[in-house]
């Protein structure tokens, strides 16, 4: 799925790094009623730690005191069961979640392939949505205009690019979202599982584009349940459970322990 190669870092590119110090994320649970001990234990087993703040508000502690450094040219895989904190950690890296406590320092442009349809307006045309989604990704209008022809060609939408997205099939919608989300190479690429969109023909083209994006990014952080993906794409793996790091080491060592 991935090619084990060192990323291309040109002399004109800035170094990228990630530094998390004692990062915790608490997500408030609204309209919650009193929980029994059994329910609390069940919540702990399937997700983050459930607890109460000093003011009595119910919260889920999705990440607990995470200390993590990821340097330039690293490929890092995140392992853990559903609710272990993988997606929350990715969203902290992507700037979607702000740590409740601790400090997160991210150096480099972050490109997220999580929720690639986020920001797409079904009533707007495909063309209009290229600019809407691009703006949401922090890409300037000038840069979008420079990439516009390539995006339209890659999406294979033809004249439908001027039609409202509500007239698109699911496959057409995803082709547009993928083409926009991968228009530029980020310094730091974050993914929740390997992305596969469209029919067989488009999947092959998207696969090549995704490999190239991974290859050219300074840092890759990908969450997955696939041992094959982590071992083929990553040199390092981090195992998360209940919002805490259980193990951090080489992809081979962590996978061997996690999947045993």
N, C-alpha and C positions, 0 to 999 in steps of 0.2 A: 504493500500500500504506500509506504514512504520509501524514499531512497536515502540511505545513510551517507550523507555528504556534508561537508562543512558548508555553512551558509556563506553567501557572497557578501562581503563587507567591503565596499569601495572606500577608497581613501577619503572621499568627500562625505562619508556618512558618519554621524556621531555615534558614539558608543551608547548602548542601551543597558539598563539594569533595573532590577526590582528589589526593593528593600522593605520588608514588613517587620515592624517591631511591636511585639505584644498586641497584635491586632485582634480585636473581638468585635463581633457583629451580633447585636440583639435585635430581633424582629418582634415588634409588639403584636399581640393577638387581641383583636378588638371583639367586643361582644361575647367574650368568653365567660363562662360560669365557673363556679368552684369545681375543681377536679379531684377525683378520688386518688388515692395513692396508686391504685392499679392503673388508672388512666395516665398518671404521670410517668410511671415506669414504662408503659407501652409507648408513650411519646418519646422517652429517652432512647428506647430500643430502635425506633424507626426513623429518628431524625436528630435534630439538635437537642440540647438540654432544655427542658421546660422549667421555668422558675418564675419568681416574683421579684419586681423591683422594690426599692424601699417605699415607694408610693403605693404598692399593692397591685401594680399593673402586671398582667401575665405576659411573659416574653419567651421566645424561643432563642436560645443562644446558639446561633448557627456556627459561629467560629469562636474559639476560646484561646486567647493568648498565643496567636500564631507568630512565630519568628521564622522568617524565611528570606534568603537572599538568592536571587537568580541573576547570573552574570551574562555578559554579551556572548552570543553564539551558543547558548545552552538550549537544549530541547528537553522539556520537562513534561512528564505524564502524571496525571492525578488519578489515583485509585481510591476506591471506597464504595460501600453500598449506597443505595439511594438514600439521600438525607444525611450523608456523612459530612457534607460541607463543600463538596467539589464545586458545584455551581455558584454557591455564595462566594467562594474564593475567587472564581473567575470574574464575577460581577464586581468584586472589590478592585481587581486588576483593571477592569474595563471602566471604572469610575461610576458604575451604576449604584453601588452601595458605598456609603461612607462609613468607615469604622466607627463603632460606638465608643471605642477606646483604643488607644495605641496609635501608631503612626504608619502610614503607607506612602512610600516615596517611589514614584514610577518615572523613570527617565526614558523618553522615547515616545513616538506616536503609537498608540494602541489601536489595533484593528480587531474588531470582534466579529466572529462568525456565529454568535449566539443570537437567536431571534432575528434572523436576517430580514424578516418581513416587517419588523417594527418600524412604524412611521409611514408605511405605505397606505395611501388614501384610496379606497376602492372607487370613490366618485371621480377622482382625478385621472387624467390619461397616463399612460405609461411614461410618456415623455416628461410630463409634469412631476411624476413620482421619482424619476431619476434625480431631479434637482432637490426634491423634498428629502429623499433618503440620503442623498449625498450631503446635504446640509446637516442632517442629523448625525452623520458620521464625522462632521467637522471639516468637510472638504469644501474649498472655496468654489464659488460659481465659475470663476475663470478656469480652474482645473477641471471642473466637470465638463465645461464646454470643450476643453481640449480632448477629453476622453469620450465625448458623446457618441461619435461615430463608431468607435470600438465597442462601446457598451451596447448600442443598438444592434450591431452586427452579431455580437456574441450571444445576445438574448434570442436571436432568431425570431423576433416578433413581427418583422416586416411592417405592413401597414397598420397592424394592431397597436403599434407604439403610440398612435394618435387616438386610440379608443380608450374609454374608461376601463380601469382595471376590473370593475365588477363584471365586465363582459369576458374576462379571461377564464380559461380553465385553471385548475390548480397547478398543473405543470407549467403553464405560461406565466402564472404569477410567480412561481418559484424561480423560473429562469430569469425573470426581470430582477428579482431580489438578489439572486446570486451574482448576476452581471454587475449590478451597482455596488454590492458589498465587497467585491474583489477588484474594483477598478484601479486601486493603487496598492502598492506594497507597503504594509506597516512596518515599523521597527519591531513591534511586539505583537505577535499574532496569538489570539486566544480562541479556542474552539471547545465545544462540548460535543464530543464524538466527531468522527469523520463525516463531513457533509457530503451527501449524495442527493442530487436533484435531477428531475426531468426523466425523459425516456432513455433507452439504452444509448442511443447516439449522443445525446446531450451529456449523459453521465460520463462518457469517455472523455469528452472535451472538458467538462468541469473537473474531472479527476486530474487531467494534465495541468489545468489552470491552478488547481489547489496545490499540487505538488510544487509547482513553480513558486507559488506564494510562500509556501513553507520553506523552500530552498533559499529564497531571497530575504526572508525576515531574519532579523538579528536574534530574536528570541521566540520560541514556540512554547506555549503552555496549553496542553490538551487534556481534557478529562475524558476517561473512557472506561468501559467495562471489558474491553478487548485486550487480552494479553498480547495477541499478535500485533495490534496497532501500537501499543506502548513499547514493545521490544523492537519493532521495526523503525519507529519514528523517533524514539527518545533515547537519550543517553543516561537520563536521570529520572527517577520516579519518586513520588511522594504519596504515602498511604495515609488517608484521613479516616478517622472514626469519631463520630459524635462531635465534630467541629474541632478536633485536635489532631496534630500530626503524630502518627504511630511510628512511622519509619520513613527515613529519607536517605536514599542511596542510589546506587547504580540501578538502571532499569531492570537488568537481569536479576540482581539480588532481591530487589523489592518484589518483583513479579513472582519469583520463586517462593518467597515467603507468603505473599498475599494469596496466591492461587493454590497453595498446598493444602 
